[in-house]
């Protein structure tokens, strides 16, 4: 364009035609026009082909303020002008925080993360700015479950407070609650779209272990966050003292429960009679229907509230409140103790008023009247205390590690640290003794050691300083009906004695067997129910735990005190008449096992050095 005339001149380019020059001219006009609009850059144009220098006065950027989302864009327009308002200078673009927003060479801004960034366009040292705010991306809600904290057991069909904290950048719209538990494969809904930070849950009316509660928070953008209660807990029935009963223990410890309640007499020390129906037992003469318990004369099952025992040796009966105010049935006529193996009655405290106060060794969690504030079980006047479970259940031996009471905490946490596993003799001794001080005292009656005195006997034996009860016994299995309760071998510890047995004929089939050892070294010198009907002078119905045999020429008169009420020489061993007259015959009384007669002198001669 001529400066003089202001008219366009279209001259052909060197070496080109007029039309080619026309096309190039038009292209330059398009480029120049775009620069003047300012979408990409500002171009100062003081001339067509050789623009003269200009001075940029201002740079403006529009829009001056804008808001975009993360990932969103905003096109900026920039104009670089001289003092006369003509385009002047080429724009360059920059962001002061590319972590928030970036800008391209043509002014296109892209949001990177939440925040604010200044986008600057610069020409010839002069700048203009646009402030860009980037909305943060919609973040997922966060939720933290704060209660229940776990550990504590919860009663079925009770109200449990669930609480949490939840936050979100755009706001939490609701929380969904569910739970899982042992054996529950899919989450179970507790509540949906809960508002606020807490919820009162009415727990299921069934036992649940290993319970975990999950909370899922939702926001308006459809995003979710979740959390679970930190520790497991249980929904289980338990008493005020934390007892859950053996049946609950058996839900996890199935094998032990089957052993204890199916092959042991421990749970059957006291048995409740419901609706006039007698209790059942897993082993022995009273099991099944062929040989049920027999009631004494003058009483029916509707008159009985409890049976004492009935598993191994004998049974006694507690009446109802209406029948005899809940005392042990002791009619003047006697014949009130049923003895299982002979299937006959004997007298027990005939005519005496006999309350039941034996719960410390017959029940689980027993409290005497003094301990429970004077409460009688089931309102029975003669029942002087209360229990948590009839019989010796799991929680009588396995107690809470902190309180010494029931195992509800262990059921809830499933942690071994919360339950005792006491294998010490003192635990067994607490019931298998007569409570005498010192424990070495052994009461006797009727020519035999009295029953449940294994601890008293054992304290006098050579074994007492070397082994304990659980070295020989599995406490979960009984020995009365050969249910596998013996776990140690006499021969295993005494191989030389077993190999050197000078007895002339085999004992129990094999002189070197455990059966032979037990027969002689653990004679039935104790009596619980009645003595053996065929050998009542020398064979009771409970094996002694003194073990040593006194090889001297002594009989039971030497063994017992003059009044027959205690054992005088236990540390010397059981006398030969208990050991040998199981089989041989006493030539003095002509009683015994019926085999050859042997005097005490003959027995002593044979017994002395029999294992040498």
C-alpha positions as CSV (number, residue, x, y, z in Angstrom):
1,X,0.0,0.0,0.0
2,X,1.4,3.4,-1.0
3,X,1.9,5.8,1.8
4,X,1.3,8.7,-0.6
5,X,-1.9,7.6,-2.2
6,X,-3.2,5.1,0.4
7,X,-4.1,2.8,-2.6
8,X,-3.1,-0.8,-2.9
9,X,-0.5,-1.7,-5.5
10,X,-0.5,-5.2,-6.8
11,X,2.9,-5.9,-8.4
12,X,3.9,-9.3,-9.5
13,X,6.4,-11.0,-7.3
14,X,9.9,-11.6,-8.8
15,X,9.8,-14.6,-11.0
16,X,6.0,-15.0,-10.5
17,X,2.8,-14.2,-12.3
18,X,0.4,-11.5,-11.3
19,X,-2.1,-14.2,-9.9
20,X,0.6,-15.7,-7.6
21,X,1.3,-12.2,-6.3
22,X,-2.4,-11.7,-5.7
23,X,-2.7,-14.9,-3.6
24,X,0.3,-14.0,-1.4
25,X,-1.1,-10.5,-0.9
26,X,-4.4,-12.0,0.3
27,X,-2.6,-14.4,2.7
28,X,-0.8,-11.5,4.3
29,X,-4.0,-9.7,4.8
30,X,-5.6,-12.7,6.6
31,X,-2.6,-13.1,9.0
32,X,-2.6,-9.4,9.7
33,X,-6.3,-9.5,10.4
34,X,-6.0,-12.3,12.9
35,X,-3.3,-10.5,14.7
36,X,-5.5,-7.4,15.0
37,X,-8.4,-9.5,16.5
38,X,-5.9,-10.8,19.1
39,X,-7.1,-14.4,19.6
40,X,-3.6,-15.6,19.6
41,X,-1.0,-12.8,19.6
42,X,-0.9,-9.0,19.1
43,X,1.2,-8.0,16.1
44,X,2.4,-4.4,15.7
45,X,2.0,-3.5,12.0
46,X,3.4,-0.1,11.0
47,X,3.9,-1.3,7.5
48,X,3.2,-4.3,5.3
49,X,6.5,-5.9,4.6
50,X,9.0,-4.1,6.8
51,X,7.1,-2.8,9.8
52,X,8.8,0.1,11.6
53,X,9.5,-0.2,15.3
54,X,6.7,0.7,17.7
55,X,6.3,1.2,21.4
56,X,3.8,-1.0,23.2
57,X,1.8,1.1,25.6
58,X,-0.8,-1.3,27.0
59,X,-1.6,-5.0,27.1
60,X,-5.1,-6.1,28.0
61,X,-6.3,-9.7,28.6
62,X,-10.0,-10.6,28.5
63,X,-11.7,-11.9,30.4
64,X,-9.8,-10.5,33.3
65,X,-11.3,-13.0,35.7
66,X,-12.6,-16.5,35.0
67,X,-13.4,-19.8,36.8
68,X,-13.0,-23.2,35.4
69,X,-13.0,-26.8,36.6
70,X,-10.1,-29.2,36.8
71,X,-9.6,-30.3,33.2
72,X,-11.7,-27.4,31.9
73,X,-10.4,-24.7,29.5
74,X,-10.8,-20.9,29.0
75,X,-9.7,-19.1,25.9
76,X,-8.1,-15.7,26.7
77,X,-7.8,-12.8,24.2
78,X,-4.9,-10.4,24.5
79,X,-4.4,-7.0,22.8
80,X,-1.0,-5.2,22.7
81,X,-1.5,-1.5,21.6
82,X,0.6,1.6,21.2
83,X,-0.3,5.0,22.5
84,X,-2.5,5.6,19.5
85,X,-4.4,2.4,20.0
86,X,-2.8,0.6,17.1
87,X,-1.6,-3.0,17.5
88,X,2.0,-3.1,18.7
89,X,4.1,-6.1,19.7
90,X,3.8,-9.9,19.8
91,X,2.2,-11.5,22.9
92,X,3.8,-14.3,24.9
93,X,1.7,-16.1,27.5
94,X,2.7,-17.5,31.0
95,X,1.1,-19.0,34.2
96,X,2.4,-18.1,37.6
97,X,1.4,-21.5,39.0
98,X,1.3,-24.3,36.5
99,X,0.3,-26.7,39.2
100,X,-3.0,-24.9,39.2
101,X,-3.4,-23.9,35.5
102,X,-1.4,-23.9,32.3
103,X,-1.6,-21.7,29.3
104,X,-0.8,-22.4,25.6
105,X,1.0,-20.1,23.2
106,X,-2.4,-18.9,21.9
107,X,-3.8,-18.1,25.3
108,X,-5.8,-21.3,26.0
109,X,-5.9,-22.0,29.7
110,X,-6.4,-25.5,31.2
111,X,-7.3,-26.2,34.8
112,X,-4.9,-28.6,36.6
113,X,-5.9,-28.6,40.2
114,X,-7.9,-26.5,42.6
115,X,-6.5,-23.0,43.3
116,X,-5.9,-19.6,41.7
117,X,-3.3,-18.8,39.0
118,X,-2.5,-15.5,37.2
119,X,-2.2,-15.8,33.5
120,X,0.0,-13.1,32.0
121,X,0.3,-11.9,28.4
122,X,3.5,-9.8,27.7
123,X,4.6,-7.8,24.7
124,X,7.7,-5.6,24.6
125,X,8.0,-5.7,28.4
126,X,4.4,-4.6,28.9
127,X,2.0,-7.1,30.6
128,X,-1.6,-7.8,31.2
129,X,-3.1,-10.4,33.5
130,X,-6.2,-12.6,33.9
131,X,-6.9,-14.3,37.2
132,X,-8.1,-17.8,36.8
133,X,-9.7,-19.8,39.6
134,X,-9.8,-23.6,39.2
135,X,-12.5,-25.4,41.1
136,X,-11.0,-28.5,42.9
137,X,-11.9,-31.9,41.6
138,X,-14.8,-33.5,43.5
139,X,-13.0,-35.6,46.1
140,X,-14.5,-38.7,47.5
141,X,-15.9,-38.4,51.0
142,X,-13.9,-39.5,54.0
143,X,-15.5,-41.4,56.9
144,X,-14.1,-42.8,60.1
145,X,-16.1,-45.2,62.2
146,X,-15.7,-44.3,65.9
147,X,-18.1,-46.6,67.7
148,X,-18.4,-49.4,68.6
149,X,-14.7,-49.7,69.2
150,X,-14.9,-53.5,69.4
151,X,-14.1,-55.9,72.1
152,X,-17.2,-55.6,74.3
153,X,-19.9,-58.1,73.7
154,X,-23.4,-56.8,72.9
155,X,-26.7,-58.5,73.9
156,X,-29.0,-59.7,71.1
157,X,-32.0,-57.4,70.4
158,X,-30.4,-54.6,72.3
159,X,-29.7,-51.0,71.1
160,X,-26.1,-50.4,70.0
161,X,-24.9,-46.8,69.3
162,X,-23.0,-46.6,66.0
163,X,-21.1,-43.3,65.4
164,X,-18.7,-41.9,62.8
165,X,-17.2,-38.7,61.4
166,X,-17.6,-38.0,57.7
167,X,-16.4,-35.0,55.6
168,X,-16.6,-34.1,51.9
169,X,-15.6,-31.0,49.8
170,X,-19.2,-30.7,48.4
171,X,-21.0,-32.2,51.4
172,X,-22.0,-35.7,52.5
173,X,-25.5,-36.6,51.4
174,X,-25.9,-39.8,53.4
175,X,-24.3,-42.8,55.1
176,X,-25.1,-46.5,54.5
177,X,-24.4,-48.9,57.3
178,X,-24.0,-52.7,57.1
179,X,-22.3,-55.5,59.0
180,X,-20.5,-58.8,58.4
181,X,-19.9,-61.6,60.8
182,X,-18.4,-65.1,61.1
183,X,-20.3,-67.3,58.7
184,X,-22.1,-64.3,57.1
185,X,-21.0,-64.3,53.5
186,X,-22.6,-61.1,52.3
187,X,-22.9,-57.7,54.1
188,X,-26.2,-57.3,55.9
189,X,-27.9,-53.8,55.7
190,X,-28.3,-52.0,59.0
191,X,-29.6,-48.7,57.6
192,X,-29.4,-46.7,54.4
193,X,-29.0,-43.0,53.7
194,X,-28.5,-42.1,57.4
195,X,-28.2,-38.4,58.1
196,X,-25.9,-37.1,60.8
197,X,-23.0,-38.8,62.6
198,X,-24.7,-41.5,64.6
199,X,-27.3,-44.3,64.5
200,X,-29.0,-46.5,67.2
201,X,-29.0,-50.1,65.9
202,X,-31.2,-52.7,67.3
203,X,-29.0,-55.8,67.1
204,X,-30.3,-59.1,65.7
205,X,-31.9,-61.5,68.2
206,X,-29.3,-64.2,67.5
207,X,-25.7,-64.9,68.3
208,X,-23.2,-63.3,65.9
209,X,-19.4,-63.5,66.3
210,X,-16.6,-61.6,64.5
211,X,-19.0,-58.7,63.8
212,X,-17.6,-55.8,61.8
213,X,-19.7,-52.7,60.9
214,X,-19.0,-50.8,57.7
215,X,-20.0,-47.2,56.9
216,X,-20.2,-45.9,53.4
217,X,-20.5,-42.1,52.9
218,X,-21.9,-40.6,49.7
219,X,-21.7,-37.1,48.2
220,X,-23.7,-35.2,45.6
221,X,-21.2,-36.1,42.9
222,X,-21.8,-39.8,43.3
223,X,-18.5,-40.5,45.0
224,X,-18.2,-42.7,48.1
225,X,-15.8,-43.3,50.9
226,X,-15.9,-46.2,53.4
227,X,-14.5,-47.4,56.7
228,X,-15.0,-50.3,59.1
229,X,-15.0,-50.6,62.9
230,X,-11.5,-51.3,64.0
231,X,-12.0,-54.4,66.1
232,X,-14.5,-57.3,65.9
233,X,-17.2,-57.8,68.5
234,X,-19.9,-60.3,69.2
235,X,-23.7,-60.2,69.6
236,X,-24.2,-62.8,72.2
237,X,-26.4,-63.6,75.3
238,X,-24.4,-63.1,78.5
239,X,-25.1,-62.5,82.1
240,X,-24.3,-59.5,84.2
241,X,-21.1,-61.2,85.2
242,X,-20.1,-61.9,81.6
243,X,-21.0,-65.6,81.4
244,X,-22.1,-66.9,78.0
245,X,-22.4,-70.7,78.8
246,X,-20.7,-73.6,77.2
247,X,-23.1,-73.8,74.3
248,X,-21.8,-70.5,73.1
249,X,-18.2,-71.6,73.5
250,X,-19.1,-74.7,71.4
251,X,-20.0,-72.6,68.4
252,X,-16.3,-72.0,67.8
253,X,-14.7,-74.7,69.8
254,X,-16.8,-77.5,68.4
255,X,-14.5,-80.4,69.1
256,X,-13.8,-79.4,72.8
257,X,-17.5,-78.9,73.3
258,X,-18.3,-82.3,71.9
259,X,-15.7,-83.9,74.1
260,X,-16.7,-82.1,77.4
261,X,-20.4,-82.4,77.0
262,X,-20.4,-85.8,75.3
263,X,-17.6,-87.7,77.0
264,X,-17.1,-86.2,80.4
265,X,-19.0,-86.0,83.7
266,X,-18.1,-82.4,84.4
267,X,-21.2,-80.8,82.9
268,X,-23.5,-83.3,84.7
269,X,-22.7,-82.5,88.3
270,X,-26.1,-80.7,88.6
271,X,-28.9,-81.2,86.2
272,X,-32.2,-79.2,86.0
273,X,-35.5,-81.0,85.7
274,X,-37.8,-79.2,83.2
275,X,-41.5,-79.9,83.2
276,X,-41.3,-83.1,85.0
277,X,-38.9,-84.6,82.4
278,X,-35.7,-86.3,83.8
279,X,-32.3,-85.2,82.5
280,X,-30.4,-87.2,80.0
281,X,-26.8,-88.3,80.1
282,X,-24.4,-89.2,77.3
283,X,-22.7,-92.3,79.0
284,X,-23.2,-94.9,81.6
285,X,-26.2,-96.7,83.1
286,X,-28.4,-93.6,83.2
287,X,-27.9,-92.8,79.5
288,X,-30.6,-93.4,77.0
289,X,-33.9,-95.0,78.0
290,X,-32.9,-98.5,78.9
291,X,-31.8,-97.8,82.4
292,X,-33.0,-94.3,83.4
293,X,-32.6,-92.8,86.8
294,X,-34.9,-94.3,89.4
295,X,-36.7,-92.1,91.9
296,X,-37.0,-92.9,95.6
297,X,-40.4,-93.9,96.9
298,X,-42.8,-91.1,97.6
299,X,-41.6,-88.7,94.9
300,X,-42.3,-88.1,91.2
301,X,-40.4,-86.2,88.6
302,X,-42.9,-83.3,89.0
303,X,-41.6,-83.0,92.5
304,X,-38.0,-82.7,91.5
305,X,-36.3,-79.5,90.5
306,X,-32.7,-80.8,90.1
307,X,-30.7,-84.0,90.1
308,X,-27.4,-83.9,91.8
309,X,-25.0,-86.1,89.8
310,X,-26.4,-89.1,87.9
311,X,-23.5,-89.5,85.5
312,X,-20.9,-91.8,87.0
313,X,-21.8,-93.1,90.4
314,X,-24.9,-91.8,92.1
315,X,-27.8,-89.4,92.0
316,X,-29.6,-87.4,94.7
317,X,-32.7,-85.3,94.2
318,X,-33.7,-81.7,95.1
319,X,-37.3,-81.1,95.5
320,X,-39.4,-78.2,94.1
321,X,-40.4,-75.3,96.4
322,X,-44.0,-76.7,96.6
323,X,-42.7,-80.2,97.4
324,X,-40.1,-79.6,100.1
325,X,-39.0,-75.9,99.7
326,X,-36.2,-76.9,97.4
327,X,-34.1,-79.0,99.9
328,X,-32.3,-82.2,99.1
329,X,-34.8,-85.0,99.4
330,X,-33.9,-86.8,102.7
331,X,-37.0,-88.7,103.9
332,X,-36.8,-90.4,107.3
333,X,-37.1,-93.7,105.7
334,X,-33.9,-93.1,103.8
335,X,-33.3,-95.0,100.6
336,X,-32.9,-91.7,98.8
337,X,-29.6,-92.0,97.0
338,X,-29.7,-93.9,93.8
339,X,-26.5,-95.8,93.0
340,X,-26.0,-96.3,89.3
341,X,-23.8,-99.4,89.0
342,X,-25.5,-101.7,91.4
343,X,-28.9,-100.1,90.6
344,X,-30.0,-99.8,94.2
345,X,-30.7,-97.2,96.9
346,X,-28.8,-96.3,100.0
347,X,-29.6,-93.8,102.8
348,X,-28.3,-90.3,102.6
349,X,-28.8,-88.1,105.6
350,X,-32.2,-89.7,106.3
351,X,-34.6,-87.4,108.1
352,X,-32.2,-84.4,108.1
353,X,-33.0,-81.0,106.6
354,X,-30.3,-80.8,104.0
355,X,-29.9,-77.6,101.9
356,X,-28.0,-77.6,98.7
357,X,-24.8,-75.6,99.0
358,X,-22.4,-77.6,96.8
359,X,-22.6,-75.4,93.8
360,X,-18.9,-74.3,93.9
361,X,-17.9,-77.7,92.6
362,X,-21.2,-78.7,90.8
363,X,-21.9,-75.6,88.8
364,X,-20.3,-72.8,86.8
365,X,-20.1,-69.3,88.3
366,X,-21.5,-70.2,91.7
367,X,-22.3,-67.5,94.3
368,X,-23.3,-68.4,97.8
369,X,-26.0,-66.5,99.6
370,X,-23.3,-64.3,101.3
371,X,-21.8,-63.5,97.9
372,X,-25.0,-62.8,95.9
373,X,-26.8,-60.8,98.6
374,X,-29.1,-63.6,99.8
375,X,-30.6,-64.8,96.5
376,X,-31.8,-68.4,96.2
377,X,-31.7,-70.0,92.7
378,X,-35.2,-70.3,91.2
379,X,-36.6,-69.1,94.5
380,X,-35.9,-72.4,96.1
381,X,-35.5,-71.9,99.8
382,X,-33.2,-74.9,100.3
383,X,-31.0,-73.9,97.3
384,X,-28.4,-71.7,99.0
385,X,-26.9,-69.8,96.2
386,X,-27.1,-69.1,92.5
387,X,-25.2,-70.3,89.4
388,X,-24.5,-69.1,85.9
389,X,-24.7,-72.6,84.3
390,X,-25.5,-76.0,85.7
391,X,-22.6,-78.4,85.9
392,X,-18.9,-77.6,85.3
393,X,-18.9,-75.8,82.0
394,X,-16.2,-74.1,80.0
395,X,-16.2,-70.9,82.0
396,X,-15.6,-72.6,85.3
397,X,-12.1,-73.4,84.2
398,X,-11.5,-70.9,81.4
399,X,-12.3,-67.5,82.9
400,X,-11.9,-63.9,81.8
401,X,-8.2,-63.0,82.1
402,X,-9.0,-59.7,83.8
403,X,-12.1,-60.3,85.9
404,X,-11.8,-64.0,86.6
405,X,-15.5,-64.3,85.6
406,X,-17.3,-65.3,82.4
407,X,-15.8,-65.3,78.9
408,X,-18.0,-62.8,77.1
409,X,-15.0,-60.6,76.3
410,X,-13.1,-63.5,74.7
411,X,-16.1,-64.4,72.7
412,X,-16.2,-60.8,71.4
413,X,-12.5,-60.3,70.7
414,X,-11.6,-63.9,69.9
415,X,-8.2,-63.1,71.5
416,X,-6.4,-65.7,73.5
417,X,-5.2,-62.9,75.7
418,X,-8.7,-62.4,77.1
419,X,-9.2,-65.9,78.5
420,X,-7.3,-68.1,80.9
421,X,-6.0,-71.5,80.0
422,X,-5.0,-72.7,83.4
423,X,-3.3,-76.1,83.5
424,X,-2.1,-75.8,87.1
425,X,-3.0,-78.4,89.6
426,X,-4.6,-75.8,91.9
427,X,-7.5,-75.5,89.5
428,X,-8.3,-79.2,89.6
429,X,-7.5,-79.3,93.3
430,X,-10.1,-76.6,94.0
431,X,-12.8,-79.3,93.7
432,X,-11.1,-82.6,93.9
433,X,-10.4,-82.3,97.6
434,X,-12.1,-82.1,100.9
435,X,-11.0,-78.5,101.6
436,X,-8.8,-79.6,104.5
437,X,-5.7,-77.7,105.7
438,X,-3.1,-79.0,105.2
439,X,-4.2,-80.7,102.0
440,X,-2.2,-83.8,102.9
441,X,-5.0,-84.7,105.4
442,X,-7.2,-87.4,103.9
443,X,-10.7,-88.0,105.5
444,X,-12.1,-91.5,105.5
445,X,-15.3,-93.3,106.4
446,X,-16.6,-96.8,106.5
447,X,-13.2,-98.4,105.7
448,X,-12.5,-96.4,102.6
449,X,-11.2,-93.0,101.6
450,X,-14.0,-90.6,101.1
451,X,-14.8,-89.5,97.5
452,X,-13.4,-86.5,95.5
453,X,-10.1,-86.5,97.5
454,X,-7.8,-87.0,94.6
455,X,-5.9,-83.8,95.5
456,X,-5.5,-84.9,99.1
457,X,-4.2,-88.3,98.0
458,X,-1.9,-86.9,95.3
459,X,-0.3,-84.5,97.8
460,X,1.0,-87.6,99.7
461,X,2.3,-89.3,96.6
462,X,5.8,-89.3,95.2
463,X,4.4,-87.9,92.0
464,X,3.3,-84.7,93.6
465,X,6.6,-83.0,93.1
466,X,7.2,-84.2,89.5
467,X,4.0,-84.2,87.5
468,X,0.6,-82.6,87.6
469,X,-3.0,-83.6,86.9
470,X,-2.9,-82.7,83.2
471,X,0.2,-84.7,82.6
472,X,-1.9,-87.8,82.9
473,X,-5.5,-86.6,82.3
474,X,-7.2,-84.8,79.4
475,X,-9.5,-82.5,81.4
476,X,-12.0,-82.5,78.5
477,X,-12.4,-86.2,78.5
478,X,-13.8,-88.5,81.2
479,X,-12.2,-91.6,82.6
480,X,-15.3,-93.2,84.1
481,X,-16.4,-94.8,80.9
482,X,-13.1,-95.2,79.1
483,X,-13.6,-92.1,77.0
484,X,-9.9,-91.4,76.4
485,X,-9.3,-89.3,79.5
486,X,-5.9,-91.0,80.2
487,X,-3.2,-89.4,78.1
488,X,0.0,-90.6,79.7
489,X,1.4,-94.1,80.0
490,X,2.7,-95.5,83.3
491,X,5.1,-97.7,81.2
492,X,6.4,-94.7,79.4
493,X,7.7,-93.2,82.6
494,X,8.5,-96.4,84.5
495,X,9.9,-98.8,81.8
496,X,12.2,-100.6,84.1
497,X,9.5,-101.4,86.6
498,X,7.2,-102.5,83.9
499,X,9.9,-104.8,82.4
500,X,10.7,-106.3,85.8
501,X,7.4,-107.5,87.2
502,X,7.8,-110.7,89.2
503,X,4.1,-111.3,89.6
504,X,3.6,-114.9,88.6
505,X,0.4,-114.5,86.6
506,X,-0.5,-111.7,84.2
507,X,-2.5,-108.8,85.7
508,X,-5.1,-107.3,83.3
509,X,-3.8,-109.5,80.5
510,X,-0.2,-108.2,80.6
511,X,2.1,-107.5,83.5
512,X,3.9,-104.8,81.7
513,X,0.8,-102.9,80.6
514,X,-0.6,-99.7,82.0
515,X,-3.7,-101.6,83.1
516,X,-1.5,-103.8,85.3
517,X,0.2,-100.8,86.8
518,X,-3.1,-99.1,87.6
519,X,-4.8,-102.2,89.0
520,X,-2.2,-102.6,91.7
521,X,-0.9,-99.1,92.2
522,X,-4.3,-97.3,92.0
523,X,-6.6,-99.7,93.8
524,X,-10.2,-98.6,94.5
525,X,-9.5,-97.7,98.1
526,X,-11.9,-94.7,97.8
527,X,-15.7,-94.8,97.7
528,X,-18.2,-92.4,96.3
529,X,-21.5,-94.4,96.1
530,X,-21.1,-97.9,97.3
531,X,-18.4,-100.6,97.6
532,X,-18.2,-103.4,95.1
533,X,-21.0,-105.8,96.0
534,X,-18.9,-108.8,95.4
535,X,-15.9,-107.5,97.4
536,X,-17.2,-104.8,99.8
537,X,-14.3,-105.0,102.3
538,X,-11.5,-104.1,99.8
539,X,-12.9,-102.6,96.6
540,X,-14.6,-99.3,96.6
541,X,-15.6,-97.5,93.4
542,X,-12.9,-94.8,93.0
543,X,-9.2,-95.4,92.3
544,X,-6.8,-93.8,94.7
545,X,-4.0,-91.4,93.7
546,X,-1.5,-92.3,96.3
547,X,0.2,-94.7,93.9
548,X,2.8,-96.2,96.2
549,X,2.1,-99.6,97.7
550,X,3.3,-100.2,101.3
551,X,5.0,-103.7,101.1
552,X,4.9,-104.2,104.8
553,X,2.6,-106.8,106.6
554,X,-0.1,-104.2,107.2
555,X,-3.8,-104.0,106.5
556,X,-6.2,-101.1,106.4
557,X,-6.3,-100.9,110.2
558,X,-2.7,-99.6,110.0
559,X,-3.7,-97.3,107.0
560,X,-6.6,-95.6,108.8
561,X,-6.7,-93.8,112.1
562,X,-8.2,-95.7,115.1
563,X,-11.6,-94.0,114.6
564,X,-11.5,-94.7,110.9
565,X,-12.1,-91.1,110.0
566,X,-8.7,-90.3,108.4
567,X,-5.7,-91.8,106.7
568,X,-2.7,-92.0,109.0
569,X,0.1,-93.5,106.8
570,X,-0.6,-92.3,103.3
571,X,3.0,-91.4,102.6
572,X,4.0,-95.0,103.3
573,X,1.6,-96.1,100.6
574,X,-1.6,-98.1,100.3
575,X,-1.7,-101.2,102.3
576,X,-1.4,-104.6,100.7
577,X,-5.0,-105.6,101.4
578,X,-6.4,-102.9,99.1
579,X,-3.9,-103.9,96.4
580,X,-3.9,-107.6,96.7
581,X,-7.3,-108.7,98.0
582,X,-8.8,-107.3,94.9
583,X,-8.0,-110.7,93.5
584,X,-6.7,-112.8,96.4
585,X,-8.7,-113.9,99.4
586,X,-8.0,-112.7,102.9
587,X,-7.7,-115.9,105.0
588,X,-8.8,-114.0,108.1
589,X,-12.1,-112.6,106.9
590,X,-12.5,-115.0,104.0
591,X,-13.4,-112.1,101.8
592,X,-11.6,-110.6,98.8
593,X,-11.5,-111.4,95.1
594,X,-12.0,-115.1,95.4
595,X,-8.6,-116.2,94.1
596,X,-6.0,-118.1,96.3
597,X,-5.8,-117.2,100.0
598,X,-2.7,-115.2,100.8
599,X,-1.7,-114.0,104.3
600,X,-0.2,-110.5,104.7
601,X,3.1,-112.1,105.4
602,X,3.0,-114.0,102.1
603,X,1.9,-110.9,100.3
604,X,4.6,-108.8,101.9
605,X,7.3,-111.3,100.9
606,X,6.1,-111.2,97.3
607,X,5.6,-107.5,97.1
608,X,9.0,-106.6,98.5
609,X,11.3,-106.2,95.5
610,X,8.7,-107.3,93.0
611,X,10.2,-104.8,90.4
612,X,13.8,-105.6,91.1
